[in-house]
Amino acid sequence: MSFAYKYARPALTVDCVIFGFASEEHELRVLLIQRGLPPFEGRWALPGGFVKVGESTDVAARRELEEETGLKQVYLEQFKTFSDPKRDPREHVVSVAYYALVPFLSHPPKADTDAKDAAWFSVEDVPSLAFDHKLILETALHRLRLKMQHEPVGFELLPPQFTLTQLQQVYEAVLGQTLDKRNFRKKILSMNLLIDTGEVQQDVAHRAAALWKFDARRYEKLKKGGFHFAL
């Protein structure tokens, strides 16, 4: 297939902000890759790359995630397009940005293809980033904070079974604020979106807490009836 265009046009890329929750440290982290090629060779950056001809940005984002980090089947959402003509020193490159939410412990970092290394960093202690990736990361975090207050996406950062304490810690880490334990539990349980598994934590030094599951089917049913998730 050949194309003949009268005017030059920008290149198209995708960039992915991958958030994970470190339960032991109670902090939100972002997965970065160390670039193996110029420009910015050796610098840390967000996973991403150029969109292929005949490929949608959604498909490209998932492909780049797998190629550069080994991640598959994770929550992924497009949140903004970045189009400053000077954002890439090579040429005019427009980037469609996504954020992904993954259970931190289930996804160890993995570098692949043109990435030298991959590692998790606290969102509060991120190294100097290539391109305009600092702006993309800050924008993604802002969008995630808004989203988590109106949709139950926070459960994507937890394993299938979790404690109420872990759930609260996720919200505190993302929102960047301390929540009242009694009020948080009262609010979340009143929604009837959690299933008590009847199981408790194993191999913990403290008193074992009850394990819960998010009832996605019930949430979808309630949402169709006008239910609004709000914390």
C-alpha positions in Angstrom: 0.0 0.0 0.0 1.4 3.4 -1.0 0.4 6.9 0.0 1.0 10.2 -1.8 0.4 13.3 0.4 0.9 16.9 -0.7 1.8 18.1 2.9 4.1 16.7 5.5 2.5 15.6 8.7 3.5 14.7 12.3 4.5 11.2 13.4 2.2 9.5 15.9 3.3 7.7 19.1 1.7 6.3 22.3 3.1 6.8 25.9 1.9 4.7 28.8 1.9 5.8 32.5 1.9 2.5 34.5 0.8 2.9 38.1 1.2 0.2 40.7 0.6 0.1 44.5 3.4 -1.1 46.8 1.5 -2.5 49.8 4.4 -2.8 52.2 5.5 0.7 51.7 1.9 2.0 51.3 2.9 4.1 48.2 1.9 4.6 44.6 4.6 3.8 42.1 5.2 4.3 38.4 7.0 1.9 36.1 9.7 3.5 34.0 12.1 2.2 31.3 15.6 3.2 30.7 16.1 4.2 27.1 18.6 2.2 25.1 18.6 4.4 22.0 18.9 8.1 21.3 17.5 10.6 21.8 17.9 10.7 25.6 19.8 7.4 25.6 20.3 6.2 29.2 17.5 8.4 30.6 14.4 7.1 32.3 11.1 7.5 30.4 7.6 6.2 30.1 7.1 3.1 28.1 5.8 3.8 24.6 6.7 4.0 20.9 5.5 4.8 17.4 2.1 3.7 16.1 2.4 1.4 13.1 0.5 1.9 9.8 -2.9 0.2 10.1 -2.7 0.1 13.9 -5.0 1.9 16.3 -3.5 3.7 19.2 -5.2 1.3 21.7 -3.6 -1.6 20.0 -0.3 0.2 19.8 -0.4 1.0 23.5 -1.0 -2.6 24.5 1.7 -3.8 22.1 4.3 -1.3 23.5 3.4 -2.3 27.1 4.1 -5.9 26.3 7.2 -5.3 24.3 8.9 -2.9 26.7 7.7 -4.2 30.1 6.1 -7.7 29.5 2.7 -6.5 30.8 -0.5 -8.0 29.4 -4.2 -7.8 30.2 -4.1 -4.7 32.4 -6.5 -1.8 32.9 -5.6 0.8 30.3 -7.3 4.1 29.6 -6.5 6.9 27.2 -6.5 10.3 28.9 -4.9 13.0 26.7 -3.0 13.9 23.5 0.3 15.8 23.7 1.1 17.7 20.5 3.7 20.4 21.2 5.8 20.5 18.0 9.0 20.7 20.1 8.3 17.8 22.5 10.6 15.4 20.5 14.0 16.7 19.2 13.8 14.3 16.2 10.7 15.7 14.5 7.1 16.8 15.2 5.7 13.9 17.1 2.1 13.7 18.5 1.7 11.3 21.4 -1.6 9.8 22.6 -1.2 9.1 26.4 -2.6 6.3 28.4 -2.5 5.2 32.0 -2.5 1.6 33.2 -3.3 0.2 36.6 -1.7 -3.0 37.8 -1.4 -5.0 41.0 2.2 -4.1 41.9 3.4 -7.4 43.3 2.0 -9.4 40.4 4.1 -7.5 37.8 7.8 -7.4 38.4 9.7 -5.0 36.1 10.9 -6.4 32.8 12.9 -4.6 30.1 12.6 -5.7 26.6 13.3 -4.7 23.0 15.0 -1.3 23.0 14.8 -0.7 26.7 18.0 -1.1 28.8 16.1 -1.5 32.1 12.7 -1.2 33.8 12.0 -0.3 37.4 9.3 0.9 39.7 9.7 4.4 41.2 7.6 6.2 43.9 5.5 8.9 42.3 7.0 11.2 44.9 10.6 10.4 43.9 10.8 10.2 40.1 14.1 10.8 38.3 14.6 13.3 35.5 12.5 12.1 32.6 13.1 12.2 28.8 10.9 14.2 26.4 7.9 15.8 28.1 7.2 12.7 30.2 7.2 14.6 33.5 4.2 16.6 32.3 2.5 13.4 31.0 3.1 11.7 34.4 1.7 14.7 36.3 -1.4 14.9 34.1 -2.0 11.1 34.4 -1.8 11.3 38.2 -4.3 14.2 38.3 -6.7 12.3 36.0 -6.4 9.2 38.1 -7.2 11.1 41.3 -10.4 12.4 39.8 -11.4 9.1 38.3 -10.9 7.2 41.6 -13.3 9.5 43.4 -16.1 8.7 41.0 -15.4 5.1 39.6 -14.1 2.0 41.4 -10.9 1.8 39.4 -8.8 1.7 42.6 -9.6 -2.0 42.9 -7.4 -2.5 39.8 -4.4 -1.7 42.0 -5.2 -4.6 44.4 -5.0 -8.4 44.2 -8.3 -10.2 43.7 -8.6 -10.6 47.5 -7.7 -7.7 49.8 -8.2 -6.3 53.3 -10.2 -3.1 54.0 -6.9 -1.6 55.3 -5.2 -2.3 52.0 -8.1 -0.7 50.1 -7.9 2.4 52.3 -4.1 2.5 51.8 -4.6 2.5 48.0 -6.9 5.5 48.1 -4.6 7.4 50.5 -1.6 6.7 48.3 -3.3 7.9 45.1 -5.2 10.9 46.6 -2.2 11.9 48.7 -4.2 12.4 51.9 -5.0 10.5 55.1 -8.6 9.2 55.3 -10.6 8.6 58.5 -10.7 4.8 59.0 -14.2 4.6 60.5 -15.8 6.9 57.9 -14.0 5.2 55.0 -15.1 1.7 56.0 -18.7 2.9 56.6 -18.9 4.5 53.2 -17.3 1.7 51.2 -19.4 -1.1 53.0 -22.6 0.9 52.6 -22.3 0.6 48.8 -22.6 -3.2 49.0 -19.9 -3.7 46.3 -17.7 -6.0 48.4 -18.0 -9.7 48.9 -16.7 -11.2 52.2 -14.7 -14.2 51.1 -14.9 -15.8 54.5 -11.1 -16.1 54.5 -8.4 -14.2 56.4 -4.8 -13.2 55.7 -2.2 -15.9 56.0 1.4 -15.7 57.3 1.1 -12.2 58.9 2.8 -11.1 62.1 -0.3 -9.1 63.2 -3.9 -10.3 63.7 -5.1 -11.7 60.4 -7.7 -9.5 58.8 -10.7 -10.5 56.7 -10.3 -10.8 52.9 -12.8 -9.2 50.6 -13.5 -9.2 46.8 -14.9 -6.4 44.6 -18.3 -7.4 43.0 -17.9 -6.1 39.5 -21.1 -7.6 38.3 -23.1 -6.0 41.0 -21.5 -2.6 40.3 -22.4 -2.8 36.6 -26.0 -3.7 37.5 -26.2 -0.9 40.0 -24.7 1.6 37.5 -27.4 0.8 34.9 -29.9 1.7 37.6 -28.4 5.1 38.2 -26.0 4.3 41.0 -23.0 6.7 41.3 -19.8 5.5 43.0 -18.4 8.4 45.1 -15.8 8.6 47.9 
